[in-house]
Amino acid sequence: MRPYQELGRTLLFLGVILIAGAAIFHFGSKFGFRLGHLPGDIVRRGEHGSFHFPLVSSIVISGAISLILWLINQFRR
């Protein structure tokens, strides 16, 4: 396979991933799935400010990225 064909295939794949991710962020709140506001995310509100640490959201995103990279590695063989 020529290098430009492989580059084109890779760019198309990354584009599909970006579109899917954008759709999840855009339509997720309509279906009750909002990253950054999942149960287990740490939110502390005080008199003078607030602290938000999206712990569970970080774990979900890490798992999704790991799965995607594992799938890419499986199809490259």
N, CA, C and O atoms as a Tripos MOL2 file, in Angstrom:
@<TRIPOS>MOLECULE
protein
  308   307    77     0     0
PROTEIN
NO_CHARGES

@<TRIPOS>ATOM
      1 N           0.8420   -1.1700    0.0000 N.3       1 MET1
      2 CA          0.0000    0.0000    0.0000 C.3       1 MET1
      3 C           0.8950    1.2430    0.0000 C.2       1 MET1
      4 O           1.9000    1.3080    0.7070 O.2       1 MET1
      5 N           0.5140    2.1840   -0.7800 N.am      2 ARG2
      6 CA          1.3010    3.4220   -0.8510 C.3       2 ARG2
      7 C           1.1440    4.2470    0.4230 C.2       2 ARG2
      8 O           0.1130    4.1730    1.0920 O.2       2 ARG2
      9 N           2.1680    5.0320    0.7560 N.am      3 PRO3
     10 CA          2.1030    5.8090    2.0030 C.3       3 PRO3
     11 C           0.9340    6.7980    2.0300 C.2       3 PRO3
     12 O           0.3500    7.0310    3.0890 O.2       3 PRO3
     13 N           0.5890    7.3800    0.8810 N.am      4 TYR4
     14 CA         -0.5050    8.3490    0.8600 C.3       4 TYR4
     15 C          -1.8500    7.6720    1.0940 C.2       4 TYR4
     16 O          -2.7430    8.2680    1.6970 O.2       4 TYR4
     17 N          -2.0060    6.4530    0.6310 N.am      5 GLN5
     18 CA         -3.2430    5.7270    0.8880 C.3       5 GLN5
     19 C          -3.3820    5.4070    2.3770 C.2       5 GLN5
     20 O          -4.4660    5.5300    2.9470 O.2       5 GLN5
     21 N          -2.2940    5.0040    2.9890 N.am      6 GLU6
     22 CA         -2.3330    4.7060    4.4190 C.3       6 GLU6
     23 C          -2.6090    5.9720    5.2290 C.2       6 GLU6
     24 O          -3.3660    5.9320    6.1990 O.2       6 GLU6
     25 N          -2.0060    7.0840    4.8430 N.am      7 LEU7
     26 CA         -2.2650    8.3560    5.5170 C.3       7 LEU7
     27 C          -3.7220    8.7550    5.3600 C.2       7 LEU7
     28 O          -4.3510    9.1960    6.3220 O.2       7 LEU7
     29 N          -4.2660    8.6060    4.1600 N.am      8 GLY8
     30 CA         -5.6710    8.9410    3.9190 C.3       8 GLY8
     31 C          -6.6070    8.0870    4.7530 C.2       8 GLY8
     32 O          -7.5820    8.5910    5.3100 O.2       8 GLY8
     33 N          -6.3190    6.8030    4.8400 N.am      9 ARG9
     34 CA         -7.1490    5.9010    5.6380 C.3       9 ARG9
     35 C          -7.0880    6.2890    7.1120 C.2       9 ARG9
     36 O          -8.1050    6.2780    7.8050 O.2       9 ARG9
     37 N          -5.8980    6.6300    7.5850 N.am     10 THR10
     38 CA         -5.7360    7.0290    8.9770 C.3      10 THR10
     39 C          -6.4900    8.3240    9.2720 C.2      10 THR10
     40 O          -7.1410    8.4410   10.3100 O.2      10 THR10
     41 N          -6.4060    9.2860    8.3720 N.am     11 LEU11
     42 CA         -7.1170   10.5510    8.5720 C.3      11 LEU11
     43 C          -8.6320   10.3580    8.5480 C.2      11 LEU11
     44 O          -9.3480   10.9930    9.3230 O.2      11 LEU11
     45 N          -9.1230    9.4960    7.6750 N.am     12 LEU12
     46 CA        -10.5560    9.2020    7.6490 C.3      12 LEU12
     47 C         -10.9960    8.5540    8.9580 C.2      12 LEU12
     48 O         -12.0420    8.9020    9.5050 O.2      12 LEU12
     49 N         -10.2050    7.6200    9.4560 N.am     13 PHE13
     50 CA        -10.5310    6.9520   10.7050 C.3      13 PHE13
     51 C         -10.5550    7.9510   11.8630 C.2      13 PHE13
     52 O         -11.4680    7.9170   12.6880 O.2      13 PHE13
     53 N          -9.5700    8.8290   11.9320 N.am     14 LEU14
     54 CA         -9.5420    9.8420   12.9890 C.3      14 LEU14
     55 C         -10.7170   10.8130   12.8720 C.2      14 LEU14
     56 O         -11.2560   11.2640   13.8820 O.2      14 LEU14
     57 N         -11.1090   11.1290   11.6500 N.am     15 GLY15
     58 CA        -12.2660   11.9910   11.4400 C.3      15 GLY15
     59 C         -13.5430   11.3580   11.9510 C.2      15 GLY15
     60 O         -14.3640   12.0300   12.5750 O.2      15 GLY15
     61 N         -13.7200   10.0770   11.6930 N.am     16 VAL16
     62 CA        -14.9030    9.3710   12.1760 C.3      16 VAL16
     63 C         -14.9170    9.3450   13.7050 C.2      16 VAL16
     64 O         -15.9670    9.5280   14.3210 O.2      16 VAL16
     65 N         -13.7600    9.1190   14.3090 N.am     17 ILE17
     66 CA        -13.6570    9.1120   15.7780 C.3      17 ILE17
     67 C         -14.0210   10.4950   16.3370 C.2      17 ILE17
     68 O         -14.7540   10.5890   17.3210 O.2      17 ILE17
     69 N         -13.5150   11.5590   15.7190 N.am     18 LEU18
     70 CA        -13.8160   12.9120   16.1920 C.3      18 LEU18
     71 C         -15.2930   13.2460   16.0470 C.2      18 LEU18
     72 O         -15.8750   13.8690   16.9350 O.2      18 LEU18
     73 N         -15.8960   12.8440   14.9570 N.am     19 ILE19
     74 CA        -17.3250   13.0980   14.7490 C.3      19 ILE19
     75 C         -18.1560   12.3360   15.7780 C.2      19 ILE19
     76 O         -19.1160   12.8760   16.3270 O.2      19 ILE19
     77 N         -17.7870   11.0810   16.0390 N.am     20 ALA20
     78 CA        -18.5160   10.2930   17.0360 C.3      20 ALA20
     79 C         -18.3780   10.9170   18.4240 C.2      20 ALA20
     80 O         -19.3530   10.9910   19.1720 O.2      20 ALA20
     81 N         -17.1710   11.3630   18.7680 N.am     21 GLY21
     82 CA        -16.9680   12.0170   20.0610 C.3      21 GLY21
     83 C         -17.7590   13.3070   20.1860 C.2      21 GLY21
     84 O         -18.3390   13.5830   21.2370 O.2      21 GLY21
     85 N         -17.7880   14.0920   19.1320 N.am     22 ALA22
     86 CA        -18.5560   15.3390   19.1500 C.3      22 ALA22
     87 C         -20.0470   15.0570   19.2860 C.2      22 ALA22
     88 O         -20.7570   15.7860   19.9780 O.2      22 ALA22
     89 N         -20.5200   14.0130   18.6340 N.am     23 ALA23
     90 CA        -21.9360   13.6540   18.7420 C.3      23 ALA23
     91 C         -22.2840   13.2340   20.1610 C.2      23 ALA23
     92 O         -23.3560   13.5690   20.6660 O.2      23 ALA23
     93 N         -21.3750   12.4980   20.8110 N.am     24 ILE24
     94 CA        -21.6250   12.0840   22.1950 C.3      24 ILE24
     95 C         -21.7080   13.3050   23.1050 C.2      24 ILE24
     96 O         -22.5920   13.3820   23.9590 O.2      24 ILE24
     97 N         -20.7940   14.2590   22.9290 N.am     25 PHE25
     98 CA        -20.8330   15.4630   23.7590 C.3      25 PHE25
     99 C         -22.0600   16.3150   23.4620 C.2      25 PHE25
    100 O         -22.6460   16.8870   24.3800 O.2      25 PHE25
    101 N         -22.4530   16.4100   22.2100 N.am     26 HIS26
    102 CA        -23.5740   17.2690   21.8250 C.3      26 HIS26
    103 C         -24.9180   16.6680   22.2370 C.2      26 HIS26
    104 O         -25.7540   17.3520   22.8270 O.2      26 HIS26
    105 N         -25.1210   15.3960   21.9270 N.am     27 PHE27
    106 CA        -26.4150   14.7650   22.1790 C.3      27 PHE27
    107 C         -26.4710   14.0210   23.5090 C.2      27 PHE27
    108 O         -27.5410   13.5590   23.9030 O.2      27 PHE27
    109 N         -25.3610   13.8950   24.1980 N.am     28 GLY28
    110 CA        -25.3220   13.1390   25.4430 C.3      28 GLY28
    111 C         -26.2220   13.6920   26.5310 C.2      28 GLY28
    112 O         -26.8460   12.9230   27.2630 O.2      28 GLY28
    113 N         -26.2990   14.9970   26.6520 N.am     29 SER29
    114 CA        -27.1260   15.5880   27.7010 C.3      29 SER29
    115 C         -28.6060   15.3420   27.4520 C.2      29 SER29
    116 O         -29.3870   15.3110   28.4030 O.2      29 SER29
    117 N         -29.0020   15.1710   26.2200 N.am     30 LYS30
    118 CA        -30.4080   14.8990   25.9050 C.3      30 LYS30
    119 C         -30.8100   13.4870   26.3070 C.2      30 LYS30
    120 O         -31.9910   13.2150   26.5200 O.2      30 LYS30
    121 N         -29.8240   12.5760   26.4120 N.am     31 PHE31
    122 CA        -30.0890   11.1950   26.7800 C.3      31 PHE31
    123 C         -29.6420   10.8730   28.1990 C.2      31 PHE31
    124 O         -29.6270    9.7060   28.5900 O.2      31 PHE31
    125 N         -29.2780   11.8910   28.9750 N.am     32 GLY32
    126 CA        -28.9030   11.6910   30.3620 C.3      32 GLY32
    127 C         -27.4550   11.3040   30.5790 C.2      32 GLY32
    128 O         -27.0900   10.9370   31.6970 O.2      32 GLY32
    129 N         -26.6190   11.3680   29.5640 N.am     33 PHE33
    130 CA        -25.2030   11.0170   29.6940 C.3      33 PHE33
    131 C         -24.3850   12.2780   29.5160 C.2      33 PHE33
    132 O         -24.1560   12.7270   28.3930 O.2      33 PHE33
    133 N         -23.9430   12.8520   30.6320 N.am     34 ARG34
    134 CA        -23.1710   14.0870   30.5670 C.3      34 ARG34
    135 C         -21.8150   13.8590   31.2030 C.2      34 ARG34
    136 O         -21.7210   13.7100   32.4220 O.2      34 ARG34
    137 N         -20.7650   13.8300   30.4010 N.am     35 LEU35
    138 CA        -19.4270   13.6860   30.9500 C.3      35 LEU35
    139 C         -19.1070   14.9080   31.7950 C.2      35 LEU35
    140 O         -19.4200   16.0350   31.4120 O.2      35 LEU35
    141 N         -18.4940   14.6850   32.9230 N.am     36 GLY36
    142 CA        -18.1980   15.7680   33.8560 C.3      36 GLY36
    143 C         -19.2500   15.9030   34.9270 C.2      36 GLY36
    144 O         -19.0460   16.6110   35.9130 O.2      36 GLY36
    145 N         -20.3810   15.2300   34.7490 N.am     37 HIS37
    146 CA        -21.4530   15.2810   35.7450 C.3      37 HIS37
    147 C         -21.9690   13.8840   36.0490 C.2      37 HIS37
    148 O         -23.1600   13.7040   36.3040 O.2      37 HIS37
    149 N         -21.0900   12.9020   36.0240 N.am     38 LEU38
    150 CA        -21.4830   11.5300   36.3110 C.3      38 LEU38
    151 C         -21.4600   11.2880   37.8110 C.2      38 LEU38
    152 O         -20.7650   11.9950   38.5400 O.2      38 LEU38
    153 N         -22.2190   10.2860   38.2880 N.am     39 PRO39
    154 CA        -22.1340    9.9440   39.7080 C.3      39 PRO39
    155 C         -20.7050    9.5000   40.0390 C.2      39 PRO39
    156 O         -20.1240    8.6910   39.3160 O.2      39 PRO39
    157 N         -20.1600   10.0110   41.0950 N.am     40 GLY40
    158 CA        -18.7910    9.6930   41.4750 C.3      40 GLY40
    159 C         -17.8250   10.8230   41.1720 C.2      40 GLY40
    160 O         -16.6930   10.8100   41.6540 O.2      40 GLY40
    161 N         -18.2470   11.7910   40.3890 N.am     41 ASP41
    162 CA        -17.4260   12.9850   40.1740 C.3      41 ASP41
    163 C         -17.4690   13.8250   41.4520 C.2      41 ASP41
    164 O         -18.5140   13.9400   42.0910 O.2      41 ASP41
    165 N         -16.3490   14.4010   41.8110 N.am     42 ILE42
    166 CA        -16.2300   15.1240   43.0730 C.3      42 ILE42
    167 C         -16.5490   16.6010   42.8440 C.2      42 ILE42
    168 O         -15.9180   17.2630   42.0200 O.2      42 ILE42
    169 N         -17.5380   17.1040   43.5850 N.am     43 VAL43
    170 CA        -17.9160   18.5160   43.5130 C.3      43 VAL43
    171 C         -18.0400   19.0400   44.9340 C.2      43 VAL43
    172 O         -18.8120   18.5070   45.7310 O.2      43 VAL43
    173 N         -17.2920   20.0710   45.2490 N.am     44 ARG44
    174 CA        -17.3720   20.7320   46.5490 C.3      44 ARG44
    175 C         -17.6570   22.2060   46.3180 C.2      44 ARG44
    176 O         -16.9190   22.8920   45.6100 O.2      44 ARG44
    177 N         -18.7320   22.6830   46.9210 N.am     45 ARG45
    178 CA        -19.0840   24.0970   46.8040 C.3      45 ARG45
    179 C         -18.9470   24.7520   48.1750 C.2      45 ARG45
    180 O         -19.4500   24.2470   49.1790 O.2      45 ARG45
    181 N         -18.2710   25.8620   48.1890 N.am     46 GLY46
    182 CA        -18.0860   26.6120   49.4280 C.3      46 GLY46
    183 C         -18.6340   28.0130   49.2920 C.2      46 GLY46
    184 O         -19.2910   28.3500   48.3070 O.2      46 GLY46
    185 N         -18.3540   28.8210   50.2950 N.am     47 GLU47
    186 CA        -18.8330   30.2090   50.2730 C.3      47 GLU47
    187 C         -18.1910   31.0250   49.1620 C.2      47 GLU47
    188 O         -18.8500   31.8370   48.5140 O.2      47 GLU47
    189 N         -16.9000   30.8020   48.9500 N.am     48 HIS48
    190 CA        -16.1480   31.6650   48.0460 C.3      48 HIS48
    191 C         -15.7330   30.9890   46.7480 C.2      48 HIS48
    192 O         -14.9520   31.5570   45.9840 O.2      48 HIS48
    193 N         -16.2290   29.8080   46.4840 N.am     49 GLY49
    194 CA        -15.8460   29.1440   45.2450 C.3      49 GLY49
    195 C         -16.2700   27.6860   45.2440 C.2      49 GLY49
    196 O         -16.9400   27.2050   46.1590 O.2      49 GLY49
    197 N         -15.8670   27.0170   44.2130 N.am     50 SER50
    198 CA        -16.2060   25.6020   44.1180 C.3      50 SER50
    199 C         -15.0240   24.8300   43.5340 C.2      50 SER50
    200 O         -14.1450   25.3960   42.8830 O.2      50 SER50
    201 N         -15.0320   23.5310   43.7850 N.am     51 PHE51
    202 CA        -13.9960   22.6350   43.2780 C.3      51 PHE51
    203 C         -14.6960   21.4790   42.5870 C.2      51 PHE51
    204 O         -15.5960   20.8600   43.1540 O.2      51 PHE51
    205 N         -14.2820   21.1920   41.3610 N.am     52 HIS52
    206 CA        -14.8900   20.1050   40.5870 C.3      52 HIS52
    207 C         -13.7820   19.2260   40.0390 C.2      52 HIS52
    208 O         -12.9070   19.7010   39.3150 O.2      52 HIS52
    209 N         -13.8180   17.9280   40.3870 N.am     53 PHE53
    210 CA        -12.8590   16.9720   39.8530 C.3      53 PHE53
    211 C         -13.6320   15.8070   39.2490 C.2      53 PHE53
    212 O         -14.2210   15.0120   39.9820 O.2      53 PHE53
    213 N         -13.6400   15.6920   37.9130 N.am     54 PRO54
    214 CA        -14.4210   14.6470   37.2480 C.3      54 PRO54
    215 C         -13.7160   13.2890   37.2800 C.2      54 PRO54
    216 O         -13.1810   12.8410   36.2660 O.2      54 PRO54
    217 N         -13.7180   12.6390   38.4390 N.am     55 LEU55
    218 CA        -12.9990   11.3840   38.6240 C.3      55 LEU55
    219 C         -13.5680   10.2600   37.7490 C.2      55 LEU55
    220 O         -12.8240    9.6390   36.9910 O.2      55 LEU55
    221 N         -14.8550    9.9950   37.8410 N.am     56 VAL56
    222 CA        -15.4660    8.9070   37.0780 C.3      56 VAL56
    223 C         -15.4490    9.2270   35.5830 C.2      56 VAL56
    224 O         -15.2370    8.3360   34.7610 O.2      56 VAL56
    225 N         -15.6670   10.4750   35.2340 N.am     57 SER57
    226 CA        -15.6110   10.8590   33.8200 C.3      57 SER57
    227 C         -14.2200   10.6000   33.2490 C.2      57 SER57
    228 O         -14.0910   10.1550   32.1080 O.2      57 SER57
    229 N         -13.1860   10.8750   34.0290 N.am     58 SER58
    230 CA        -11.8110   10.6190   33.5820 C.3      58 SER58
    231 C         -11.5740    9.1310   33.3570 C.2      58 SER58
    232 O         -10.9110    8.7380   32.3970 O.2      58 SER58
    233 N         -12.1190    8.3060   34.2490 N.am     59 ILE59
    234 CA        -11.9590    6.8650   34.1030 C.3      59 ILE59
    235 C         -12.6900    6.3550   32.8650 C.2      59 ILE59
    236 O         -12.1730    5.4990   32.1470 O.2      59 ILE59
    237 N         -13.8910    6.8770   32.6130 N.am     60 VAL60
    238 CA        -14.6620    6.4740   31.4290 C.3      60 VAL60
    239 C         -13.9280    6.8790   30.1530 C.2      60 VAL60
    240 O         -13.8260    6.0790   29.2230 O.2      60 VAL60
    241 N         -13.4210    8.0940   30.0970 N.am     61 ILE61
    242 CA        -12.7000    8.5600   28.9080 C.3      61 ILE61
    243 C         -11.4230    7.7530   28.7080 C.2      61 ILE61
    244 O         -11.0880    7.3990   27.5770 O.2      61 ILE61
    245 N         -10.7080    7.4580   29.7880 N.am     62 SER62
    246 CA         -9.4940    6.6560   29.6910 C.3      62 SER62
    247 C          -9.7920    5.2600   29.1630 C.2      62 SER62
    248 O          -9.0570    4.7420   28.3230 O.2      62 SER62
    249 N         -10.8590    4.6570   29.6500 N.am     63 GLY63
    250 CA        -11.2540    3.3350   29.1670 C.3      63 GLY63
    251 C         -11.6310    3.3440   27.6960 C.2      63 GLY63
    252 O         -11.2730    2.4300   26.9540 O.2      63 GLY63
    253 N         -12.3550    4.3760   27.2700 N.am     64 ALA64
    254 CA        -12.7520    4.4760   25.8610 C.3      64 ALA64
    255 C         -11.5400    4.6540   24.9590 C.2      64 ALA64
    256 O         -11.4510    4.0200   23.9070 O.2      64 ALA64
    257 N         -10.6100    5.5060   25.3580 N.am     65 ILE65
    258 CA         -9.4000    5.7170   24.5550 C.3      65 ILE65
    259 C          -8.5630    4.4450   24.5080 C.2      65 ILE65
    260 O          -8.0160    4.1030   23.4600 O.2      65 ILE65
    261 N          -8.4580    3.7390   25.6390 N.am     66 SER66
    262 CA         -7.7090    2.4780   25.6570 C.3      66 SER66
    263 C          -8.3420    1.4470   24.7290 C.2      66 SER66
    264 O          -7.6380    0.7330   24.0140 O.2      66 SER66
    265 N          -9.6670    1.3710   24.7420 N.am     67 LEU67
    266 CA        -10.3730    0.4330   23.8610 C.3      67 LEU67
    267 C         -10.1570    0.7750   22.3970 C.2      67 LEU67
    268 O          -9.9280   -0.1160   21.5790 O.2      67 LEU67
    269 N         -10.2280    2.0450   22.0600 N.am     68 ILE68
    270 CA        -10.0170    2.4780   20.6750 C.3      68 ILE68
    271 C          -8.6020    2.1540   20.2190 C.2      68 ILE68
    272 O          -8.4070    1.6410   19.1170 O.2      68 ILE68
    273 N          -7.6150    2.4510   21.0570 N.am     69 LEU69
    274 CA         -6.2290    2.1690   20.6890 C.3      69 LEU69
    275 C          -5.9710    0.6670   20.5920 C.2      69 LEU69
    276 O          -5.1950    0.2300   19.7420 O.2      69 LEU69
    277 N          -6.6140   -0.1320   21.4550 N.am     70 TRP70
    278 CA         -6.4710   -1.5820   21.3740 C.3      70 TRP70
    279 C          -7.0710   -2.1080   20.0640 C.2      70 TRP70
    280 O          -6.4910   -2.9800   19.4180 O.2      70 TRP70
    281 N          -8.2410   -1.5700   19.6760 N.am     71 LEU71
    282 CA         -8.8610   -1.9820   18.4170 C.3      71 LEU71
    283 C          -7.9890   -1.6110   17.2210 C.2      71 LEU71
    284 O          -7.8530   -2.3960   16.2830 O.2      71 LEU71
    285 N          -7.4070   -0.4310   17.2500 N.am     72 ILE72
    286 CA         -6.5200   -0.0150   16.1610 C.3      72 ILE72
    287 C          -5.3370   -0.9720   16.0690 C.2      72 ILE72
    288 O          -4.9380   -1.3620   14.9720 O.2      72 ILE72
    289 N          -4.7730   -1.3520   17.2180 N.am     73 ASN73
    290 CA         -3.6360   -2.2600   17.2330 C.3      73 ASN73
    291 C          -4.0290   -3.6460   16.7070 C.2      73 ASN73
    292 O          -3.2280   -4.3010   16.0400 O.2      73 ASN73
    293 N          -5.2520   -4.0980   17.0000 N.am     74 GLN74
    294 CA         -5.6960   -5.4130   16.5310 C.3      74 GLN74
    295 C          -5.8750   -5.4410   15.0130 C.2      74 GLN74
    296 O          -5.6030   -6.4630   14.3820 O.2      74 GLN74
    297 N          -6.3230   -4.3460   14.4230 N.am     75 PHE75
    298 CA         -6.5630   -4.3070   12.9910 C.3      75 PHE75
    299 C          -5.2890   -4.0270   12.1840 C.2      75 PHE75
    300 O          -5.2770   -4.2330   10.9710 O.2      75 PHE75
    301 N          -4.2350   -3.5690   12.8270 N.am     76 ARG76
    302 CA         -2.9780   -3.2840   12.1240 C.3      76 ARG76
    303 C          -2.1940   -4.5540   11.8220 C.2      76 ARG76
    304 O          -1.3500   -4.5490   10.9270 O.2      76 ARG76
    305 N          -2.4460   -5.6320   12.5370 N.am     77 ARG77
    306 CA         -1.6670   -6.8650   12.3760 C.3      77 ARG77
    307 C          -1.9250   -7.5390   11.0700 C.2      77 ARG77
    308 O          -1.3430   -8.5870   10.7910 O.2      77 ARG77
@<TRIPOS>BOND
     1     1     2 1
     2     2     3 1
     3     3     4 2
     4     3     5 am
     5     5     6 1
     6     6     7 1
     7     7     8 2
     8     7     9 am
     9     9    10 1
    10    10    11 1
    11    11    12 2
    12    11    13 am
    13    13    14 1
    14    14    15 1
    15    15    16 2
    16    15    17 am
    17    17    18 1
    18    18    19 1
    19    19    20 2
    20    19    21 am
    21    21    22 1
    22    22    23 1
    23    23    24 2
    24    23    25 am
    25    25    26 1
    26    26    27 1
    27    27    28 2
    28    27    29 am
    29    29    30 1
    30    30    31 1
    31    31    32 2
    32    31    33 am
    33    33    34 1
    34    34    35 1
    35    35    36 2
    36    35    37 am
    37    37    38 1
    38    38    39 1
    39    39    40 2
    40    39    41 am
    41    41    42 1
    42    42    43 1
    43    43    44 2
    44    43    45 am
    45    45    46 1
    46    46    47 1
    47    47    48 2
    48    47    49 am
    49    49    50 1
    50    50    51 1
    51    51    52 2
    52    51    53 am
    53    53    54 1
    54    54    55 1
    55    55    56 2
    56    55    57 am
    57    57    58 1
    58    58    59 1
    59    59    60 2
    60    59    61 am
    61    61    62 1
    62    62    63 1
    63    63    64 2
    64    63    65 am
    65    65    66 1
    66    66    67 1
    67    67    68 2
    68    67    69 am
    69    69    70 1
    70    70    71 1
    71    71    72 2
    72    71    73 am
    73    73    74 1
    74    74    75 1
    75    75    76 2
    76    75    77 am
    77    77    78 1
    78    78    79 1
    79    79    80 2
    80    79    81 am
    81    81    82 1
    82    82    83 1
    83    83    84 2
    84    83    85 am
    85    85    86 1
    86    86    87 1
    87    87    88 2
    88    87    89 am
    89    89    90 1
    90    90    91 1
    91    91    92 2
    92    91    93 am
    93    93    94 1
    94    94    95 1
    95    95    96 2
    96    95    97 am
    97    97    98 1
    98    98    99 1
    99    99   100 2
   100    99   101 am
   101   101   102 1
   102   102   103 1
   103   103   104 2
   104   103   105 am
   105   105   106 1
   106   106   107 1
   107   107   108 2
   108   107   109 am
   109   109   110 1
   110   110   111 1
   111   111   112 2
   112   111   113 am
   113   113   114 1
   114   114   115 1
   115   115   116 2
   116   115   117 am
   117   117   118 1
   118   118   119 1
   119   119   120 2
   120   119   121 am
   121   121   122 1
   122   122   123 1
   123   123   124 2
   124   123   125 am
   125   125   126 1
   126   126   127 1
   127   127   128 2
   128   127   129 am
   129   129   130 1
   130   130   131 1
   131   131   132 2
   132   131   133 am
   133   133   134 1
   134   134   135 1
   135   135   136 2
   136   135   137 am
   137   137   138 1
   138   138   139 1
   139   139   140 2
   140   139   141 am
   141   141   142 1
   142   142   143 1
   143   143   144 2
   144   143   145 am
   145   145   146 1
   146   146   147 1
   147   147   148 2
   148   147   149 am
   149   149   150 1
   150   150   151 1
   151   151   152 2
   152   151   153 am
   153   153   154 1
   154   154   155 1
   155   155   156 2
   156   155   157 am
   157   157   158 1
   158   158   159 1
   159   159   160 2
   160   159   161 am
   161   161   162 1
   162   162   163 1
   163   163   164 2
   164   163   165 am
   165   165   166 1
   166   166   167 1
   167   167   168 2
   168   167   169 am
   169   169   170 1
   170   170   171 1
   171   171   172 2
   172   171   173 am
   173   173   174 1
   174   174   175 1
   175   175   176 2
   176   175   177 am
   177   177   178 1
   178   178   179 1
   179   179   180 2
   180   179   181 am
   181   181   182 1
   182   182   183 1
   183   183   184 2
   184   183   185 am
   185   185   186 1
   186   186   187 1
   187   187   188 2
   188   187   189 am
   189   189   190 1
   190   190   191 1
   191   191   192 2
   192   191   193 am
   193   193   194 1
   194   194   195 1
   195   195   196 2
   196   195   197 am
   197   197   198 1
   198   198   199 1
   199   199   200 2
   200   199   201 am
   201   201   202 1
   202   202   203 1
   203   203   204 2
   204   203   205 am
   205   205   206 1
   206   206   207 1
   207   207   208 2
   208   207   209 am
   209   209   210 1
   210   210   211 1
   211   211   212 2
   212   211   213 am
   213   213   214 1
   214   214   215 1
   215   215   216 2
   216   215   217 am
   217   217   218 1
   218   218   219 1
   219   219   220 2
   220   219   221 am
   221   221   222 1
   222   222   223 1
   223   223   224 2
   224   223   225 am
   225   225   226 1
   226   226   227 1
   227   227   228 2
   228   227   229 am
   229   229   230 1
   230   230   231 1
   231   231   232 2
   232   231   233 am
   233   233   234 1
   234   234   235 1
   235   235   236 2
   236   235   237 am
   237   237   238 1
   238   238   239 1
   239   239   240 2
   240   239   241 am
   241   241   242 1
   242   242   243 1
   243   243   244 2
   244   243   245 am
   245   245   246 1
   246   246   247 1
   247   247   248 2
   248   247   249 am
   249   249   250 1
   250   250   251 1
   251   251   252 2
   252   251   253 am
   253   253   254 1
   254   254   255 1
   255   255   256 2
   256   255   257 am
   257   257   258 1
   258   258   259 1
   259   259   260 2
   260   259   261 am
   261   261   262 1
   262   262   263 1
   263   263   264 2
   264   263   265 am
   265   265   266 1
   266   266   267 1
   267   267   268 2
   268   267   269 am
   269   269   270 1
   270   270   271 1
   271   271   272 2
   272   271   273 am
   273   273   274 1
   274   274   275 1
   275   275   276 2
   276   275   277 am
   277   277   278 1
   278   278   279 1
   279   279   280 2
   280   279   281 am
   281   281   282 1
   282   282   283 1
   283   283   284 2
   284   283   285 am
   285   285   286 1
   286   286   287 1
   287   287   288 2
   288   287   289 am
   289   289   290 1
   290   290   291 1
   291   291   292 2
   292   291   293 am
   293   293   294 1
   294   294   295 1
   295   295   296 2
   296   295   297 am
   297   297   298 1
   298   298   299 1
   299   299   300 2
   300   299   301 am
   301   301   302 1
   302   302   303 1
   303   303   304 2
   304   303   305 am
   305   305   306 1
   306   306   307 1
   307   307   308 2
@<TRIPOS>SUBSTRUCTURE
     1 MET1         2 RESIDUE 1 A MET
     2 ARG2         6 RESIDUE 1 A ARG
     3 PRO3        10 RESIDUE 1 A PRO
     4 TYR4        14 RESIDUE 1 A TYR
     5 GLN5        18 RESIDUE 1 A GLN
     6 GLU6        22 RESIDUE 1 A GLU
     7 LEU7        26 RESIDUE 1 A LEU
     8 GLY8        30 RESIDUE 1 A GLY
     9 ARG9        34 RESIDUE 1 A ARG
    10 THR10       38 RESIDUE 1 A THR
    11 LEU11       42 RESIDUE 1 A LEU
    12 LEU12       46 RESIDUE 1 A LEU
    13 PHE13       50 RESIDUE 1 A PHE
    14 LEU14       54 RESIDUE 1 A LEU
    15 GLY15       58 RESIDUE 1 A GLY
    16 VAL16       62 RESIDUE 1 A VAL
    17 ILE17       66 RESIDUE 1 A ILE
    18 LEU18       70 RESIDUE 1 A LEU
    19 ILE19       74 RESIDUE 1 A ILE
    20 ALA20       78 RESIDUE 1 A ALA
    21 GLY21       82 RESIDUE 1 A GLY
    22 ALA22       86 RESIDUE 1 A ALA
    23 ALA23       90 RESIDUE 1 A ALA
    24 ILE24       94 RESIDUE 1 A ILE
    25 PHE25       98 RESIDUE 1 A PHE
    26 HIS26      102 RESIDUE 1 A HIS
    27 PHE27      106 RESIDUE 1 A PHE
    28 GLY28      110 RESIDUE 1 A GLY
    29 SER29      114 RESIDUE 1 A SER
    30 LYS30      118 RESIDUE 1 A LYS
    31 PHE31      122 RESIDUE 1 A PHE
    32 GLY32      126 RESIDUE 1 A GLY
    33 PHE33      130 RESIDUE 1 A PHE
    34 ARG34      134 RESIDUE 1 A ARG
    35 LEU35      138 RESIDUE 1 A LEU
    36 GLY36      142 RESIDUE 1 A GLY
    37 HIS37      146 RESIDUE 1 A HIS
    38 LEU38      150 RESIDUE 1 A LEU
    39 PRO39      154 RESIDUE 1 A PRO
    40 GLY40      158 RESIDUE 1 A GLY
    41 ASP41      162 RESIDUE 1 A ASP
    42 ILE42      166 RESIDUE 1 A ILE
    43 VAL43      170 RESIDUE 1 A VAL
    44 ARG44      174 RESIDUE 1 A ARG
    45 ARG45      178 RESIDUE 1 A ARG
    46 GLY46      182 RESIDUE 1 A GLY
    47 GLU47      186 RESIDUE 1 A GLU
    48 HIS48      190 RESIDUE 1 A HIS
    49 GLY49      194 RESIDUE 1 A GLY
    50 SER50      198 RESIDUE 1 A SER
    51 PHE51      202 RESIDUE 1 A PHE
    52 HIS52      206 RESIDUE 1 A HIS
    53 PHE53      210 RESIDUE 1 A PHE
    54 PRO54      214 RESIDUE 1 A PRO
    55 LEU55      218 RESIDUE 1 A LEU
    56 VAL56      222 RESIDUE 1 A VAL
    57 SER57      226 RESIDUE 1 A SER
    58 SER58      230 RESIDUE 1 A SER
    59 ILE59      234 RESIDUE 1 A ILE
    60 VAL60      238 RESIDUE 1 A VAL
    61 ILE61      242 RESIDUE 1 A ILE
    62 SER62      246 RESIDUE 1 A SER
    63 GLY63      250 RESIDUE 1 A GLY
    64 ALA64      254 RESIDUE 1 A ALA
    65 ILE65      258 RESIDUE 1 A ILE
    66 SER66      262 RESIDUE 1 A SER
    67 LEU67      266 RESIDUE 1 A LEU
    68 ILE68      270 RESIDUE 1 A ILE
    69 LEU69      274 RESIDUE 1 A LEU
    70 TRP70      278 RESIDUE 1 A TRP
    71 LEU71      282 RESIDUE 1 A LEU
    72 ILE72      286 RESIDUE 1 A ILE
    73 ASN73      290 RESIDUE 1 A ASN
    74 GLN74      294 RESIDUE 1 A GLN
    75 PHE75      298 RESIDUE 1 A PHE
    76 ARG76      302 RESIDUE 1 A ARG
    77 ARG77      306 RESIDUE 1 A ARG
